Amino acid sequence: MIILAVDFGDARTGLACCDRSELLASPAGVISETDFEVCIQKTAEAAREHRAEQIVVGYPKNMNGTIGERAEKCALFAEKLRTLAGIETVLWDERCTTVSAHRYLNQTNTRGKKRKAVVDAVAATIILESYLAYRKNTAI
C-alpha cells in the first residue's frame, strides 16, 4: 500500500511516501504554506499525485503523553484532510522526530537554507519509517 506521511507545521509541512511494498520510505517534498485550509488542500493534492491509499499525520504528543495545543491542531488537520482526500488518515506519535531529523542532517553536514528546506521532509520520513515498522511488526 502506498502511504503518505505528513509532518504538519505552521509554515512548512513535510511529506514522505513509501513504495507499494512498504519497504522504502522517501522524502516527498515540503509544502510551504501558512494558511491552514490551503495547506490541507495542497496535502490532499499531494496524496492524489502519489496515489496514496493511506495518510499518516504526525501527532506531537507532549513528552509525558498528554495532548497539547499542537497535537490538537494536528488532529484537526488530519480530520479535515481525511474528509478532503477521501482516504483513511491516521495519527501517529511523532515525539522527537524533528530532533532526530536535525541529528541526521548534522551527520550529513546539511546546513543553512538547504537544511531549512529539507528538515520537515526528513521528519516526515522518520514518521513514516516508524509507522511502517509498526505495520510490519503487528502484521496489519
N, C-alpha and C positions, 0 to 999 in steps of 0.2 A: 504494500500500500504506500502511496506517495503521501508523505506527511510534511506540512509546512509548519515550522516553529516560528514564533513571534516573540521578540523581546521588546515590548511596548515601552516607549519613552515619550516625554512631553515634546521633545524637539526632534529626536531621531528614533526610528523603530527598526530594529534589526530583524532580518529574515534569514532562515535556513531551510533547506529542503533535503529530503533523503531520496534515494533511488527506490524503485518498486520493491526490491528485495529487503529493504530496510537495513542494509549493511553500511552504507556510506552517507554520512551527514555532511553537507557542504554549505558554506555561506551563500545566500541568495540575494544579497544586497541590503541596502539601507533606504528607508523611506524618510526623507527629511520633510517633516510636516508638523506644524504646531497646532493646527485645527483638528480637534478630536474626531469630528464626524468625517472630515476629508481623509484623515489617516485610516479610519475604518474602511472607507471606500477603496482607497489605494491598496490596502491589505487584502481586501476581498478580490480585487483585480489581480493581485499577485497570486493568490490562491488559484484563480481560474487559469492564469498563464502557466502555472506549474502543474496544472491538472491535479491539484491536491485533493485527496479523498478524506483528509482529516487535518485539523489545525490544532496545534498545541500552543497555548499562550502562557508565557512565564507568569507565575503567581508569586510575587515577592513578599512572602510572609516575614514577619519580624523574627529575629533570631530565637526568641522564646516561643515561637509557634503561633503567636497571636496575629490577628489580621489588622493591619493599619490602613491609613488613608490610601496609600499607594496600591496596596493589594485590592482594595475596594474598587479603585479606578480601573485596574487591570481586569477585574471580574466584570465590570460594566462593559469594558471594551470587548471582552470575549463574548458576552451575551449579545451585544449588537452585531458583532462580526458573524456569529452563528446565524443570526436572522438574515443578514445581508448576503452572506456567502451560500447559505443553504446546506452546509455540511457540518458534520459533527465537530464541535470545538470543545476542547478540554483545557482545564487549568493545570499547570504543572509547577510544583515548588521549584523556585529558581534562586533560593538563597545563595548568595556568594558567587553567582555566575559572572557578574561584571568584574568582580575582583579576580576571578580565575582568568577571564579574558585579558585583563591587563597583565597578568603574570605571563600568559602565553605571548603576548605582544612584546613584553620585556625580553623574553628569551629569543625572539626573532629580531630584536632591536628595531622595532617599528615605533617611530616617534612622530611627534608634531601633527600636522594636518592629516597625514596618512593614517595615523593611529586613531584620530577622532573619527575618520571616515569609516573605519572597519570594526571598531570595538563592539558596536552593537550587533553586527552580523556574527562576530565571533561568539558573543554571549548567546545569541540565538542558536548557534551551532552546538554550544555546550548544553543548552536546554534540550535540544533535540537528541543529542547523544545519550543524555541521561534517560530521557523518555524511551528511546529505542532499547536501551539496556534493560529497563523495566519490562518492556513488552517481551523481550527475548527470554528473560528470566521467569516471567509469570505465564508464558505461553498463551497470550491473549489471542 
